[in-house]
Amino acid sequence: MMDYGLLLIGIALLLVSYLVAVKKQTGLLAGFNEKAIKNKELLGKVVGGFFSFR
């Protein structure tokens, strides 16, 4: 029997990783400080890649 809750969590993580890595929506990241980060594009790739491989 399939657990639909885990499936929804997986889809949500893939969606967030896509939005952060491809669409550069870094506002979705908790605790994101724009002044502390110089390269937002690199941040999006790293965090989005981390979420997609998790």
N, C-alpha and C positions, 0 to 999 in steps of 0.2 A: 504494500500500500504506500502510496506516495504522500509525503508530507508537503502540503501546499504552502505552509508558512515558510519553509526553507526555500522553496522555489521562488516565492515573492521576494525574500531577502536577497537571493542571488541576482534576480532581475534588477532590483533596486541598486545593488552595488555596481552592476554593469552600467546602468544608466548614469549613476553619479560619476563613474570613471570616464565615461564618454563625454559628459558635459564638462568635466574639469580638464581632461587631456585634449580633446578636440575643439570644443567650443570656448575654452579658456574662461569658464565661469568659476573663477577662484573664490567668489563670494560664498560658494557652497561649503567651503572648508571652515570648520570651526576653529576659532582662534587665529584667523588669518589677519596679519598686520601688514597693510600695503607698504608702509614706510620701511619696514624691516627687510622686505624682499625686493631685490633689485631686478631679478630676471623672472618675471611671472610666467613666461613661456616654458622655461625649464621646470619651474615648480609644477605647472600643469602636467607636463609630460611625466615627471617622476611620480607624483601622487596618483595620476590617472593610471599609469602603468602598475603601480602597487595595488590599487583596487582591482584592476582587471586580472591580475595574477593571483590574487588572494583566494 
